[in-house]
Amino acid sequence: MGKPWIVGLSAALLLLTACGDPSSDPGAAATPSSPAVGPTTHQRPAATPGRQTEPGAGTTTGAGSGSGAGDRAEPAGRPTVLYLGDSLAMENQRVLGGLLRDGMKARYTSAPYSGTTLCDYLEGTSADSLVPPKDKAAALVRRLRPDYVVLQFWGNAWGYTPCMDGITYDRARKKYFARHSADAERLTDQIAGAASGTKIVWVLQGPDPITPDRVRRVNAVYERRARASGDLLADAGKAVSPAGARYTWAQYLPCTAYERAHGPYCTQPGSGRTALHRDDDYLHFCLARTTSTPKPCPVRSPGILRITRAIAGTITADRAAAAN
């Protein structure tokens, strides 16, 4: 293993263990759906943002408070959405909740845990799993009876997650992808067994500058699983990739029309570019510094808005198709 790779891997491990925990600079702006930054969260997933004062926010359910099937007498077309995932979901959760509530009055629950991968959300995993039993995917689905379960996992590659049993991309690539494929199938089966009619939204990830082929193949696992089970894909990674170069990593991309019209989202208006990543973090999309306590991103971040709009758009399109 060459020295540059060791340095890159060490930096990546540091980012992984600190992931999803942006710290806000004084006076930093929150997301458009969250004008007031709420209480920070610890490794316990953040409460659903609906408990804060936000435009379009209604009464929603946090992962810890629960909701039974009897709570689902909702207005026609109002979906219930559960968002699970790793540090990327941790930083995205507040913005996605705001978009879903504002766009379709969704009931929304988020329960991400930083550093996790698919096996962490499986029931029956070891006691040292990073996700406690009450927040396993099937347990939450039984309690909340969601219409959609959004799964966003970058694909733990370094054995940080105990439930991967030491299988890493670097040391055992064939086993690594076989394990992800098996875990995706098992997680799909557990969710389907927990409640009928729930659709999974598999979120496709953006480019990885260290192991670009790994993300391509992880996304292929999600694509095959969605086809096999009739579930959905949200290509959020495309929204943070250069046009015509889906798996080429970029720190900056041209501002979109929306970003140009909403000043803070076009971070370099003079050059027409916007920042997706900080200089010291190639993986995450929050433009605030990461610290050791995971919490939602507290500042306006173009990459997060692009990703969450892609996820919300997939659900919106599916709801529209079902209504026709």
ZAMARGU-4260 file (C-alpha; in steps of 0.2 Angstrom, whole numbers, plus 5000, padded with zeros to 4 digits):
<rodrens>
0) 5000/5000/5000 | 5008/5016/4994 | 5010/5031/5006 | 4998/5043/4996 | 4984/5029/4998
5) 4988/5028/5017 | 4987/5046/5019 | 4970/5047/5010 | 4964/5032/5020 | 4968/5040/5036
10) 4960/5056/5031 | 4944/5046/5026 | 4943/5037/5042 | 4944/5053/5052 | 4930/5060/5041
15) 4920/5044/5044 | 4921/5044/5062 | 4917/5063/5063 | 4904/5063/5049 | 4888/5071/5050
20) 4892/5083/5064 | 4894/5100/5056 | 4897/5114/5068 | 4890/5131/5065 | 4900/5147/5063
25) 4892/5161/5073 | 4878/5169/5063 | 4878/5154/5050 | 4862/5153/5040 | 4851/5137/5041
30) 4843/5128/5027 | 4828/5137/5018 | 4816/5124/5026 | 4823/5127/5043 | 4826/5146/5046
35) 4830/5143/5065 | 4843/5130/5069 | 4835/5118/5082 | 4844/5109/5096 | 4859/5098/5091
40) 4858/5080/5092 | 4870/5067/5098 | 4872/5049/5092 | 4854/5047/5095 | 4845/5052/5079
45) 4838/5069/5078 | 4820/5072/5082 | 4809/5075/5067 | 4812/5094/5062 | 4793/5097/5063
50) 4795/5100/5082 | 4804/5116/5077 | 4796/5132/5070 | 4797/5130/5051 | 4787/5135/5036
55) 4774/5121/5032 | 4779/5111/5047 | 4765/5101/5055 | 4765/5088/5069 | 4777/5075/5065
60) 4784/5060/5074 | 4802/5058/5080 | 4811/5041/5080 | 4809/5040/5098 | 4791/5045/5101
65) 4782/5032/5090 | 4767/5031/5079 | 4755/5017/5077 | 4744/5011/5062 | 4730/5019/5070
70) 4738/5036/5068 | 4737/5035/5049 | 4720/5043/5045 | 4728/5057/5035 | 4722/5068/5021
75) 4722/5060/5004 | 4739/5061/4996 | 4748/5064/5012 | 4762/5052/5013 | 4772/5045/5028
80) 4791/5045/5025 | 4805/5037/5035 | 4823/5042/5032 | 4837/5030/5037 | 4855/5031/5033
85) 4873/5036/5038 | 4882/5052/5040 | 4875/5059/5023 | 4858/5056/5029 | 4862/5064/5046
90) 4867/5080/5038 | 4853/5080/5026 | 4838/5075/5037 | 4832/5093/5042 | 4832/5099/5024
95) 4823/5083/5017 | 4810/5084/5030 | 4806/5103/5026 | 4805/5099/5007 | 4793/5084/5010
100) 4782/5094/5022 | 4782/5109/5012 | 4779/5100/4995 | 4766/5086/5001 | 4763/5089/5019
105) 4772/5073/5023 | 4773/5065/5040 | 4791/5063/5042 | 4803/5053/5053 | 4822/5053/5052
110) 4833/5040/5061 | 4850/5041/5054 | 4866/5035/5063 | 4883/5041/5057 | 4896/5028/5052
115) 4883/5015/5048 | 4879/5004/5033 | 4865/4992/5028 | 4868/4978/5041 | 4867/4990/5055
120) 4848/4992/5052 | 4845/4974/5051 | 4836/4965/5065 | 4846/4951/5072 | 4863/4959/5071
125) 4876/4958/5085 | 4874/4968/5101 | 4888/4980/5096 | 4878/4986/5081 | 4879/5005/5079
130) 4859/5006/5078 | 4849/5000/5094 | 4835/4988/5092 | 4821/5001/5093 | 4828/5010/5078
135) 4831/4995/5067 | 4822/4997/5050 | 4809/4984/5053 | 4805/4990/5071 | 4802/5008/5065
140) 4792/5002/5050 | 4781/4991/5061 | 4778/5006/5072 | 4776/5020/5059 | 4769/5011/5045
145) 4777/5022/5032 | 4772/5024/5014 | 4791/5026/5010 | 4807/5021/5018 | 4822/5031/5011
150) 4838/5022/5012 | 4854/5032/5010 | 4871/5023/5012 | 4887/5028/5005 | 4894/5011/5008
155) 4905/5008/5023 | 4922/5003/5016 | 4934/5002/5030 | 4927/4990/5043 | 4922/5004/5055
160) 4905/4996/5056 | 4906/4981/5068 | 4892/4971/5059 | 4902/4970/5043 | 4913/4958/5052
165) 4929/4966/5046 | 4925/4964/5027 | 4932/4979/5018 | 4933/4985/5001 | 4952/4987/5001
170) 4955/4969/5008 | 4941/4959/5001 | 4932/4967/4986 | 4922/4952/4981 | 4916/4948/4998
175) 4912/4967/5001 | 4900/4968/4986 | 4893/4951/4990 | 4889/4956/5008 | 4881/4973/5002
180) 4870/4964/4990 | 4865/4951/5003 | 4862/4964/5016 | 4851/4974/5004 | 4840/4959/5000
185) 4839/4955/5018 | 4834/4973/5023 | 4821/4973/5009 | 4813/4957/5015 | 4813/4963/5033
190) 4805/4980/5028 | 4792/4971/5017 | 4788/4959/5032 | 4786/4973/5044 | 4772/4982/5034
195) 4763/4979/5018 | 4763/4992/5004 | 4779/5001/5010 | 4790/5007/4996 | 4809/5008/4998
200) 4818/5023/4990 | 4836/5018/4987 | 4847/5034/4985 | 4861/5032/4973 | 4877/5040/4979
205) 4888/5053/4972 | 4906/5051/4966 | 4920/5045/4977 | 4937/5053/4973 | 4947/5039/4982
210) 4938/5024/4976 | 4927/5029/4961 | 4923/5012/4955 | 4917/5007/4972 | 4903/5019/4972
215) 4898/5014/4955 | 4896/4996/4960 | 4888/5000/4976 | 4875/5010/4966 | 4873/4995/4955
220) 4868/4984/4970 | 4855/4997/4974 | 4849/4997/4956 | 4847/4978/4955 | 4838/4977/4972
225) 4826/4991/4967 | 4822/4981/4951 | 4820/4965/4959 | 4808/4971/4972 | 4799/4984/4962
230) 4805/4998/4973 | 4811/5016/4968 | 4828/5024/4964 | 4833/5042/4968 | 4848/5047/4958
235) 4854/5060/4970 | 4872/5057/4966 | 4869/5064/4948 | 4864/5080/4955 | 4881/5082/4963
240) 4891/5076/4948 | 4897/5086/4933 | 4885/5085/4918 | 4890/5070/4907 | 4902/5064/4920
245) 4892/5054/4933 | 4906/5047/4942 | 4919/5061/4941 | 4921/5070/4958 | 4920/5089/4959
250) 4922/5101/4973 | 4913/5115/4963 | 4899/5114/4950 | 4891/5128/4940 | 4877/5136/4949
255) 4859/5131/4944 | 4846/5143/4940 | 4838/5141/4958 | 4855/5143/4966 | 4858/5159/4956
260) 4841/5166/4961 | 4844/5162/4980 | 4861/5170/4983 | 4868/5159/4998 | 4867/5144/4987
265) 4878/5151/4973 | 4894/5152/4984 | 4905/5160/4970 | 4893/5171/4960 | 4907/5180/4951
270) 4913/5164/4943 | 4895/5156/4942 | 4901/5141/4953 | 4895/5134/4969 | 4904/5124/4982
275) 4898/5106/4986 | 4912/5101/4998 | 4923/5110/5010 | 4942/5110/5006 | 4945/5098/5021
280) 4931/5086/5018 | 4928/5077/5001 | 4914/5066/5007 | 4901/5077/5015 | 4891/5091/5008
285) 4888/5101/5023 | 4898/5117/5022 | 4901/5119/5041 | 4915/5110/5050 | 4913/5093/5056
290) 4915/5089/5074 | 4913/5073/5085 | 4894/5075/5089 | 4883/5070/5074 | 4869/5082/5070
295) 4860/5090/5055 | 4869/5102/5045 | 4866/5120/5052 | 4871/5130/5037 | 4864/5132/5019
300) 4874/5120/5008 | 4871/5118/4989 | 4875/5099/4989 | 4863/5095/5002 | 4849/5104/4994
305) 4853/5096/4977 | 4853/5079/4985 | 4837/5081/4995 | 4828/5089/4980 | 4831/5073/4970
310) 4825/5062/4984 | 4809/5073/4987 | 4806/5073/4968 | 4807/5054/4967 | 4793/5053/4980
315) 4783/5067/4972 | 4783/5059/4955 | 4778/5042/4962 | 4764/5049/4971 | 4758/5058/4955
320) 4759/5042/4945 | 4749/5033/4958 | 4736/5046/4958 | 4734/5045/4939
</rodrens>
